[in-house]
């Protein structure tokens, strides 16, 4: 499951992005990857581990909602279970 959010460009700088991605791990847990940065520039990656899929999806939805409140817009969603 993958979500890409982006801020509208203000004309002076490249737009900022946030990519949220859920991946199962080999031990039955889930990893939430958060990549943030400027398009065409530097980015940072953070990993959060969760014991089950439901808690990982809850964390992904909370991160998505937080970014939407900050002015980001959802531009891409991938995955059968992708939250809307």
Biopython code that builds the backbone (N, CA, C, O; Angstrom):
import numpy as np
from Bio.PDB.StructureBuilder import StructureBuilder

atoms = [
    (1, "UNK", "N", (0.854, -1.166, 0.000)),
    (1, "UNK", "CA", (0.000, 0.000, 0.000)),
    (1, "UNK", "C", (0.903, 1.233, 0.000)),
    (1, "UNK", "O", (1.864, 1.313, 0.765)),
    (2, "UNK", "N", (0.582, 2.181, -0.862)),
    (2, "UNK", "CA", (1.426, 3.374, -0.996)),
    (2, "UNK", "C", (0.566, 4.597, -1.258)),
    (2, "UNK", "O", (-0.355, 4.554, -2.073)),
    (3, "UNK", "N", (0.869, 5.692, -0.563)),
    (3, "UNK", "CA", (0.195, 6.971, -0.760)),
    (3, "UNK", "C", (1.244, 8.032, -1.026)),
    (3, "UNK", "O", (2.293, 8.057, -0.381)),
    (4, "UNK", "N", (0.960, 8.909, -1.977)),
    (4, "UNK", "CA", (1.839, 10.034, -2.277)),
    (4, "UNK", "C", (1.039, 11.311, -2.108)),
    (4, "UNK", "O", (-0.003, 11.491, -2.738)),
    (5, "UNK", "N", (1.532, 12.195, -1.257)),
    (5, "UNK", "CA", (0.898, 13.489, -1.028)),
    (5, "UNK", "C", (1.873, 14.579, -1.438)),
    (5, "UNK", "O", (3.087, 14.415, -1.320)),
    (6, "UNK", "N", (1.337, 15.687, -1.918)),
    (6, "UNK", "CA", (2.193, 16.767, -2.413)),
    (6, "UNK", "C", (1.560, 18.114, -2.087)),
    (6, "UNK", "O", (0.337, 18.255, -2.107)),
    (7, "UNK", "N", (2.407, 19.108, -1.785)),
    (7, "UNK", "CA", (1.944, 20.480, -1.596)),
    (7, "UNK", "C", (1.950, 21.195, -2.925)),
    (7, "UNK", "O", (2.736, 20.871, -3.816)),
    (8, "UNK", "N", (1.077, 22.162, -3.055)),
    (8, "UNK", "CA", (1.083, 22.973, -4.279)),
    (8, "UNK", "C", (2.345, 23.829, -4.305)),
    (8, "UNK", "O", (2.751, 24.372, -3.278)),
    (9, "UNK", "N", (2.960, 23.948, -5.470)),
    (9, "UNK", "CA", (4.157, 24.799, -5.548)),
    (9, "UNK", "C", (3.772, 26.267, -5.383)),
    (9, "UNK", "O", (2.714, 26.697, -5.842)),
    (10, "UNK", "N", (4.652, 27.036, -4.716)),
    (10, "UNK", "CA", (4.379, 28.460, -4.519)),
    (10, "UNK", "C", (5.065, 29.330, -5.578)),
    (10, "UNK", "O", (4.982, 30.556, -5.523)),
    (11, "UNK", "N", (5.734, 28.701, -6.529)),
    (11, "UNK", "CA", (6.376, 29.451, -7.602)),
    (11, "UNK", "C", (7.849, 29.697, -7.370)),
    (11, "UNK", "O", (8.585, 29.945, -8.325)),
    (12, "UNK", "N", (8.304, 29.636, -6.118)),
    (12, "UNK", "CA", (9.706, 29.919, -5.809)),
    (12, "UNK", "C", (10.521, 28.650, -5.566)),
    (12, "UNK", "O", (11.712, 28.605, -5.874)),
    (13, "UNK", "N", (9.889, 27.639, -5.024)),
    (13, "UNK", "CA", (10.588, 26.408, -4.679)),
    (13, "UNK", "C", (9.876, 25.215, -5.293)),
    (13, "UNK", "O", (8.708, 25.304, -5.671)),
    (14, "UNK", "N", (10.581, 24.109, -5.388)),
    (14, "UNK", "CA", (9.952, 22.859, -5.832)),
    (14, "UNK", "C", (8.947, 22.413, -4.772)),
    (14, "UNK", "O", (9.155, 22.654, -3.582)),
    (15, "UNK", "N", (7.878, 21.776, -5.187)),
    (15, "UNK", "CA", (6.884, 21.333, -4.207)),
    (15, "UNK", "C", (7.443, 20.266, -3.272)),
    (15, "UNK", "O", (8.335, 19.502, -3.640)),
    (16, "UNK", "N", (6.909, 20.231, -2.072)),
    (16, "UNK", "CA", (7.281, 19.232, -1.081)),
    (16, "UNK", "C", (6.379, 18.018, -1.253)),
    (16, "UNK", "O", (5.257, 18.129, -1.747)),
    (17, "UNK", "N", (6.886, 16.851, -0.835)),
    (17, "UNK", "CA", (6.101, 15.629, -0.935)),
    (17, "UNK", "C", (6.233, 14.798, 0.330)),
    (17, "UNK", "O", (7.191, 14.939, 1.090)),
    (18, "UNK", "N", (5.263, 13.938, 0.538)),
    (18, "UNK", "CA", (5.295, 12.922, 1.585)),
    (18, "UNK", "C", (4.817, 11.635, 0.940)),
    (18, "UNK", "O", (3.757, 11.601, 0.315)),
    (19, "UNK", "N", (5.601, 10.575, 1.093)),
    (19, "UNK", "CA", (5.192, 9.267, 0.600)),
    (19, "UNK", "C", (5.072, 8.331, 1.798)),
    (19, "UNK", "O", (6.012, 8.189, 2.580)),
    (20, "UNK", "N", (3.919, 7.699, 1.936)),
    (20, "UNK", "CA", (3.655, 6.748, 3.010)),
    (20, "UNK", "C", (3.497, 5.373, 2.382)),
    (20, "UNK", "O", (2.740, 5.199, 1.426)),
    (21, "UNK", "N", (4.217, 4.398, 2.926)),
    (21, "UNK", "CA", (4.188, 3.070, 2.326)),
    (21, "UNK", "C", (4.151, 2.017, 3.427)),
    (21, "UNK", "O", (4.920, 2.090, 4.385)),
    (22, "UNK", "N", (3.255, 1.033, 3.291)),
    (22, "UNK", "CA", (3.165, -0.097, 4.214)),
    (22, "UNK", "C", (3.735, -1.338, 3.554)),
    (22, "UNK", "O", (3.419, -1.646, 2.405)),
    (23, "UNK", "N", (4.587, -2.056, 4.300)),
    (23, "UNK", "CA", (5.175, -3.285, 3.786)),
    (23, "UNK", "C", (5.156, -4.349, 4.874)),
    (23, "UNK", "O", (5.484, -4.057, 6.024)),
    (24, "UNK", "N", (4.778, -5.579, 4.532)),
    (24, "UNK", "CA", (4.891, -6.662, 5.519)),
    (24, "UNK", "C", (6.357, -7.040, 5.693)),
    (24, "UNK", "O", (7.142, -6.963, 4.748)),
    (25, "UNK", "N", (6.721, -7.450, 6.911)),
    (25, "UNK", "CA", (8.091, -7.919, 7.110)),
    (25, "UNK", "C", (8.091, -9.455, 7.185)),
    (25, "UNK", "O", (7.035, -10.084, 7.125)),
    (26, "UNK", "N", (9.255, -10.034, 7.314)),
    (26, "UNK", "CA", (9.382, -11.493, 7.282)),
    (26, "UNK", "C", (8.910, -12.178, 8.557)),
    (26, "UNK", "O", (8.750, -13.399, 8.571)),
    (27, "UNK", "N", (8.686, -11.428, 9.619)),
    (27, "UNK", "CA", (8.290, -12.013, 10.897)),
    (27, "UNK", "C", (6.804, -11.833, 11.195)),
    (27, "UNK", "O", (6.364, -12.090, 12.315)),
    (28, "UNK", "N", (6.027, -11.395, 10.204)),
    (28, "UNK", "CA", (4.594, -11.238, 10.398)),
    (28, "UNK", "C", (4.172, -9.849, 10.831)),
    (28, "UNK", "O", (2.979, -9.604, 11.009)),
    (29, "UNK", "N", (5.101, -8.942, 11.004)),
    (29, "UNK", "CA", (4.790, -7.568, 11.374)),
    (29, "UNK", "C", (4.659, -6.696, 10.134)),
    (29, "UNK", "O", (4.689, -7.184, 9.004)),
    (30, "UNK", "N", (4.516, -5.407, 10.365)),
    (30, "UNK", "CA", (4.364, -4.441, 9.276)),
    (30, "UNK", "C", (5.281, -3.253, 9.508)),
    (30, "UNK", "O", (5.539, -2.872, 10.650)),
    (31, "UNK", "N", (5.770, -2.670, 8.428)),
    (31, "UNK", "CA", (6.639, -1.499, 8.473)),
    (31, "UNK", "C", (5.964, -0.353, 7.743)),
    (31, "UNK", "O", (5.519, -0.502, 6.605)),
    (32, "UNK", "N", (5.891, 0.805, 8.417)),
    (32, "UNK", "CA", (5.408, 2.031, 7.789)),
    (32, "UNK", "C", (6.631, 2.869, 7.432)),
    (32, "UNK", "O", (7.399, 3.267, 8.308)),
    (33, "UNK", "N", (6.802, 3.130, 6.149)),
    (33, "UNK", "CA", (7.901, 3.970, 5.666)),
    (33, "UNK", "C", (7.348, 5.349, 5.363)),
    (33, "UNK", "O", (6.349, 5.479, 4.656)),
    (34, "UNK", "N", (7.997, 6.393, 5.900)),
    (34, "UNK", "CA", (7.619, 7.781, 5.634)),
    (34, "UNK", "C", (8.798, 8.475, 4.975)),
    (34, "UNK", "O", (9.848, 8.660, 5.590)),
    (35, "UNK", "N", (8.615, 8.851, 3.736)),
    (35, "UNK", "CA", (9.651, 9.594, 3.023)),
    (35, "UNK", "C", (9.131, 11.012, 2.805)),
    (35, "UNK", "O", (8.025, 11.199, 2.299)),
    (36, "UNK", "N", (9.926, 12.006, 3.185)),
    (36, "UNK", "CA", (9.533, 13.400, 3.026)),
    (36, "UNK", "C", (10.679, 14.174, 2.384)),
    (36, "UNK", "O", (11.847, 13.822, 2.545)),
    (37, "UNK", "N", (10.332, 15.226, 1.660)),
    (37, "UNK", "CA", (11.362, 16.058, 1.061)),
    (37, "UNK", "C", (10.801, 16.951, -0.025)),
    (37, "UNK", "O", (9.588, 17.123, -0.152)),
    (38, "UNK", "N", (11.718, 17.521, -0.812)),
    (38, "UNK", "CA", (11.357, 18.351, -1.949)),
    (38, "UNK", "C", (11.560, 17.549, -3.217)),
    (38, "UNK", "O", (12.520, 16.787, -3.333)),
    (39, "UNK", "N", (10.655, 17.722, -4.170)),
    (39, "UNK", "CA", (10.786, 17.018, -5.438)),
    (39, "UNK", "C", (12.063, 17.494, -6.118)),
    (39, "UNK", "O", (12.269, 18.694, -6.300)),
    (40, "UNK", "N", (12.917, 16.550, -6.490)),
    (40, "UNK", "CA", (14.184, 16.864, -7.133)),
    (40, "UNK", "C", (15.279, 17.245, -6.156)),
    (40, "UNK", "O", (16.378, 17.604, -6.577)),
    (41, "UNK", "N", (15.005, 17.176, -4.854)),
    (41, "UNK", "CA", (15.999, 17.550, -3.848)),
    (41, "UNK", "C", (16.195, 16.446, -2.822)),
    (41, "UNK", "O", (15.937, 15.271, -3.084)),
    (42, "UNK", "N", (16.649, 16.845, -1.674)),
    (42, "UNK", "CA", (16.901, 15.898, -0.596)),
    (42, "UNK", "C", (15.601, 15.369, -0.012)),
    (42, "UNK", "O", (14.558, 16.023, -0.048)),
    (43, "UNK", "N", (15.703, 14.161, 0.526)),
    (43, "UNK", "CA", (14.562, 13.583, 1.219)),
    (43, "UNK", "C", (15.071, 12.818, 2.434)),
    (43, "UNK", "O", (16.257, 12.504, 2.541)),
    (44, "UNK", "N", (14.154, 12.527, 3.339)),
    (44, "UNK", "CA", (14.501, 11.728, 4.506)),
    (44, "UNK", "C", (13.519, 10.576, 4.610)),
    (44, "UNK", "O", (12.376, 10.681, 4.163)),
    (45, "UNK", "N", (13.967, 9.474, 5.201)),
    (45, "UNK", "CA", (13.167, 8.265, 5.317)),
    (45, "UNK", "C", (13.135, 7.826, 6.770)),
    (45, "UNK", "O", (14.176, 7.704, 7.415)),
    (46, "UNK", "N", (11.931, 7.588, 7.282)),
    (46, "UNK", "CA", (11.754, 7.069, 8.644)),
    (46, "UNK", "C", (10.988, 5.766, 8.572)),
    (46, "UNK", "O", (10.091, 5.611, 7.743)),
    (47, "UNK", "N", (11.338, 4.821, 9.443)),
    (47, "UNK", "CA", (10.668, 3.524, 9.501)),
    (47, "UNK", "C", (10.030, 3.354, 10.866)),
    (47, "UNK", "O", (10.632, 3.667, 11.893)),
    (48, "UNK", "N", (8.797, 2.852, 10.863)),
    (48, "UNK", "CA", (8.091, 2.537, 12.104)),
    (48, "UNK", "C", (7.596, 1.101, 11.991)),
    (48, "UNK", "O", (7.037, 0.714, 10.965)),
    (49, "UNK", "N", (7.798, 0.317, 13.034)),
    (49, "UNK", "CA", (7.418, -1.092, 13.030)),
    (49, "UNK", "C", (6.130, -1.288, 13.819)),
    (49, "UNK", "O", (5.931, -0.677, 14.868)),
    (50, "UNK", "N", (5.253, -2.158, 13.295)),
    (50, "UNK", "CA", (3.980, -2.470, 13.943)),
    (50, "UNK", "C", (3.791, -3.979, 13.977)),
    (50, "UNK", "O", (4.233, -4.687, 13.072)),
    (51, "UNK", "N", (3.136, -4.467, 15.020)),
    (51, "UNK", "CA", (2.963, -5.904, 15.214)),
    (51, "UNK", "C", (1.907, -6.502, 14.290)),
    (51, "UNK", "O", (2.017, -7.661, 13.891)),
    (52, "UNK", "N", (0.879, -5.716, 13.945)),
    (52, "UNK", "CA", (-0.184, -6.260, 13.104)),
    (52, "UNK", "C", (-0.610, -5.245, 12.049)),
    (52, "UNK", "O", (-0.281, -4.062, 12.138)),
    (53, "UNK", "N", (-1.339, -5.721, 11.058)),
    (53, "UNK", "CA", (-1.731, -4.887, 9.932)),
    (53, "UNK", "C", (-2.707, -3.790, 10.347)),
    (53, "UNK", "O", (-2.624, -2.674, 9.835)),
    (54, "UNK", "N", (-3.622, -4.081, 11.256)),
    (54, "UNK", "CA", (-4.612, -3.075, 11.661)),
    (54, "UNK", "C", (-3.964, -1.861, 12.314)),
    (54, "UNK", "O", (-4.346, -0.728, 12.022)),
    (55, "UNK", "N", (-2.994, -2.078, 13.189)),
    (55, "UNK", "CA", (-2.328, -0.932, 13.819)),
    (55, "UNK", "C", (-1.481, -0.168, 12.806)),
    (55, "UNK", "O", (-1.356, 1.052, 12.908)),
    (56, "UNK", "N", (-0.900, -0.861, 11.836)),
    (56, "UNK", "CA", (-0.115, -0.198, 10.790)),
    (56, "UNK", "C", (-1.019, 0.659, 9.902)),
    (56, "UNK", "O", (-0.648, 1.774, 9.538)),
    (57, "UNK", "N", (-2.192, 0.150, 9.555)),
    (57, "UNK", "CA", (-3.129, 0.922, 8.732)),
    (57, "UNK", "C", (-3.640, 2.132, 9.505)),
    (57, "UNK", "O", (-3.790, 3.212, 8.934)),
    (58, "UNK", "N", (-3.907, 1.963, 10.792)),
    (58, "UNK", "CA", (-4.339, 3.088, 11.623)),
    (58, "UNK", "C", (-3.268, 4.173, 11.651)),
    (58, "UNK", "O", (-3.590, 5.358, 11.558)),
    (59, "UNK", "N", (-1.998, 3.785, 11.778)),
    (59, "UNK", "CA", (-0.894, 4.749, 11.787)),
    (59, "UNK", "C", (-0.756, 5.432, 10.429)),
    (59, "UNK", "O", (-0.501, 6.635, 10.363)),
    (60, "UNK", "N", (-0.922, 4.677, 9.353)),
    (60, "UNK", "CA", (-0.849, 5.256, 8.008)),
    (60, "UNK", "C", (-1.960, 6.286, 7.806)),
    (60, "UNK", "O", (-1.710, 7.372, 7.284)),
    (61, "UNK", "N", (-3.176, 5.955, 8.215)),
    (61, "UNK", "CA", (-4.301, 6.887, 8.068)),
    (61, "UNK", "C", (-4.103, 8.138, 8.916)),
    (61, "UNK", "O", (-4.440, 9.238, 8.476)),
    (62, "UNK", "N", (-3.562, 7.988, 10.124)),
    (62, "UNK", "CA", (-3.306, 9.141, 10.982)),
    (62, "UNK", "C", (-2.235, 10.043, 10.366)),
    (62, "UNK", "O", (-2.359, 11.267, 10.403)),
    (63, "UNK", "N", (-1.182, 9.440, 9.800)),
    (63, "UNK", "CA", (-0.125, 10.224, 9.154)),
    (63, "UNK", "C", (-0.678, 10.942, 7.931)),
    (63, "UNK", "O", (-0.347, 12.103, 7.693)),
    (64, "UNK", "N", (-1.516, 10.262, 7.154)),
    (64, "UNK", "CA", (-2.145, 10.883, 5.984)),
    (64, "UNK", "C", (-3.009, 12.073, 6.396)),
    (64, "UNK", "O", (-2.915, 13.150, 5.808)),
    (65, "UNK", "N", (-3.847, 11.872, 7.404)),
    (65, "UNK", "CA", (-4.734, 12.951, 7.864)),
    (65, "UNK", "C", (-3.946, 14.149, 8.385)),
    (65, "UNK", "O", (-4.332, 15.296, 8.162)),
    (66, "UNK", "N", (-2.849, 13.882, 9.076)),
    (66, "UNK", "CA", (-2.008, 14.962, 9.595)),
    (66, "UNK", "C", (-1.415, 15.783, 8.451)),
    (66, "UNK", "O", (-1.372, 17.010, 8.527)),
    (67, "UNK", "N", (-0.962, 15.118, 7.403)),
    (67, "UNK", "CA", (-0.372, 15.833, 6.267)),
    (67, "UNK", "C", (-1.428, 16.612, 5.487)),
    (67, "UNK", "O", (-1.148, 17.706, 4.996)),
    (68, "UNK", "N", (-2.622, 16.071, 5.368)),
    (68, "UNK", "CA", (-3.704, 16.784, 4.687)),
    (68, "UNK", "C", (-4.047, 18.063, 5.440)),
    (68, "UNK", "O", (-4.329, 19.087, 4.817)),
    (69, "UNK", "N", (-4.027, 18.020, 6.778)),
    (69, "UNK", "CA", (-4.274, 19.221, 7.578)),
    (69, "UNK", "C", (-3.179, 20.265, 7.370)),
    (69, "UNK", "O", (-3.422, 21.461, 7.531)),
    (70, "UNK", "N", (-1.980, 19.819, 7.015)),
    (70, "UNK", "CA", (-0.864, 20.739, 6.770)),
    (70, "UNK", "C", (-0.855, 21.298, 5.349)),
    (70, "UNK", "O", (0.045, 22.057, 4.991)),
    (71, "UNK", "N", (-1.853, 20.931, 4.531)),
    (71, "UNK", "CA", (-1.956, 21.491, 3.197)),
    (71, "UNK", "C", (-1.519, 20.578, 2.074)),
    (71, "UNK", "O", (-1.495, 21.002, 0.919)),
    (72, "UNK", "N", (-1.175, 19.343, 2.376)),
    (72, "UNK", "CA", (-0.795, 18.392, 1.338)),
    (72, "UNK", "C", (-2.055, 17.819, 0.700)),
    (72, "UNK", "O", (-3.107, 17.748, 1.336)),
    (73, "UNK", "N", (-1.939, 17.410, -0.563)),
    (73, "UNK", "CA", (-3.053, 16.799, -1.282)),
    (73, "UNK", "C", (-2.643, 15.401, -1.718)),
    (73, "UNK", "O", (-1.507, 15.178, -2.136)),
    (74, "UNK", "N", (-3.575, 14.467, -1.617)),
    (74, "UNK", "CA", (-3.327, 13.103, -2.067)),
    (74, "UNK", "C", (-3.326, 13.087, -3.593)),
    (74, "UNK", "O", (-4.327, 13.435, -4.220)),
    (75, "UNK", "N", (-2.196, 12.681, -4.195)),
    (75, "UNK", "CA", (-2.088, 12.664, -5.656)),
    (75, "UNK", "C", (-1.981, 11.253, -6.218)),
    (75, "UNK", "O", (-2.162, 11.055, -7.419)),
    (76, "UNK", "N", (-1.687, 10.261, -5.364)),
    (76, "UNK", "CA", (-1.536, 8.895, -5.850)),
    (76, "UNK", "C", (-1.793, 7.933, -4.704)),
    (76, "UNK", "O", (-1.299, 8.137, -3.595)),
    (77, "UNK", "N", (-2.567, 6.881, -4.968)),
    (77, "UNK", "CA", (-2.801, 5.805, -3.997)),
    (77, "UNK", "C", (-2.695, 4.487, -4.739)),
    (77, "UNK", "O", (-3.268, 4.320, -5.815)),
    (78, "UNK", "N", (-1.960, 3.554, -4.158)),
    (78, "UNK", "CA", (-1.760, 2.251, -4.783)),
    (78, "UNK", "C", (-2.013, 1.171, -3.753)),
    (78, "UNK", "O", (-1.619, 1.304, -2.595)),
    (79, "UNK", "N", (-2.667, 0.106, -4.171)),
    (79, "UNK", "CA", (-2.919, -1.032, -3.289)),
    (79, "UNK", "C", (-4.402, -1.283, -3.156)),
    (79, "UNK", "O", (-5.203, -0.348, -3.138)),
    (80, "UNK", "N", (-4.762, -2.538, -3.064)),
    (80, "UNK", "CA", (-6.173, -2.910, -2.985)),
    (80, "UNK", "C", (-6.834, -2.370, -1.726)),
    (80, "UNK", "O", (-8.021, -2.044, -1.733)),
    (81, "UNK", "N", (-6.078, -2.277, -0.661)),
    (81, "UNK", "CA", (-6.621, -1.814, 0.608)),
    (81, "UNK", "C", (-6.274, -0.359, 0.882)),
    (81, "UNK", "O", (-6.327, 0.078, 2.031)),
    (82, "UNK", "N", (-5.923, 0.393, -0.140)),
    (82, "UNK", "CA", (-5.497, 1.793, 0.049)),
    (82, "UNK", "C", (-6.618, 2.609, 0.655)),
    (82, "UNK", "O", (-7.714, 2.659, 0.097)),
    (83, "UNK", "N", (-6.361, 3.264, 1.811)),
    (83, "UNK", "CA", (-7.388, 4.126, 2.415)),
    (83, "UNK", "C", (-7.643, 5.345, 1.554)),
    (83, "UNK", "O", (-6.743, 5.826, 0.865)),
    (84, "UNK", "N", (-8.843, 5.837, 1.589)),
    (84, "UNK", "CA", (-9.205, 7.000, 0.769)),
    (84, "UNK", "C", (-9.420, 8.216, 1.625)),
    (84, "UNK", "O", (-9.731, 9.289, 1.108)),
]
sb = StructureBuilder()
sb.init_structure("model")
sb.init_model(0)
sb.init_chain("A")
sb.init_seg("    ")
for serial, (resi, resn, name, xyz) in enumerate(atoms, 1):
    if name == "N":
        sb.init_residue(resn, " ", resi, " ")
    sb.init_atom(name, np.array(xyz, "f"), 0.0, 1.0, " ", f" {name:<3s}", serial, name[0])
structure = sb.get_structure()
